[in-house]
Amino acid sequence: EKHKIIREIRGKGLMIGVELKFEVKDILMDGIKNGILLLYSGRNIIRLLPPLVISEDDITKVLETLDVLITAEEKRKNV
């Protein structure tokens, strides 16, 4: 609800797909710059495949960073 460029979130367990309304290339590259490896599944879907042994601290860091990246992309796209 917070981010208008997110079309849908779907997944099973820790395997999550975030479908956006725009291409995800810039978000993926910015993620790498911020120490987060994100995958893509098509031009507008970000795939999250964390390890089963991920800590809560790591989950919090990734979610906070992803929030910043998506907010920055919304500003670039004027959404």
N, C-alpha and C positions, 0 to 999 in steps of 0.2 A: 504494500500500500504506500510505503514511503517513496519508492522510486517509480516514476511514471514510465520509464523506458523498459521496465520488466513486463513482459507479456504473460509469462507463465513460469511456474516452478514445479518441477515434477521429479520423481525419483523413487528409489527403493533403498531403505537403509541409509548407508553413507554415500551411495551413488546418487548424485543430484545433478539435474540439468536445469539451467536458468536460461529461458528463452527471452531474448531482448527484441525490441522493435528495430534495432539497428545492427550493423556488423559489430563484432566483438574484438576485432583485431587490435584496436588501440588499448582496450582494457587488458587483453592478454599480454601485450608488450609492457604496459605499465605495471602489471602484476609481477612480471619477471624483475623489473627494476626495483620493486619493493619486496623481493624475496619470496614471492608466491608463484608457484608453478600451476597455472590454470590450463585446462585443455579446451578444445573446441569440438563441436559436433555440428558441422555445417557453419554457415557464415554468421548466424546470429544466436548460437547456443553455446553457453559456457558450461563445461562439464567439471564437476568437482568429484574427485576420486581420492579422498584422504585415506591414509593407512588405517588399518583397524586398531593400531596401538597409539593413535593420536591423543595427545593430552588436552584437557579442557583449556589450558592456557594457549596452546597452539590454535585451537578452534576459535577462541576469542580473538586472537591476533588476526587470523585470516578473515573473520567476519568484519572486524573493524576496518581492516585494509580494503576489503571488497566494497564496503560501504563508501569509503573515501573515493575509490576508483570509479564506482558507478555515479556518484555525485559529480565528479569531475567530468565524466562523459556527458552527463545531462547538461552541464554548463556549456560544454563544447557544442552540443546539438541544440542548445537553446530550448530545452524541454522544461 
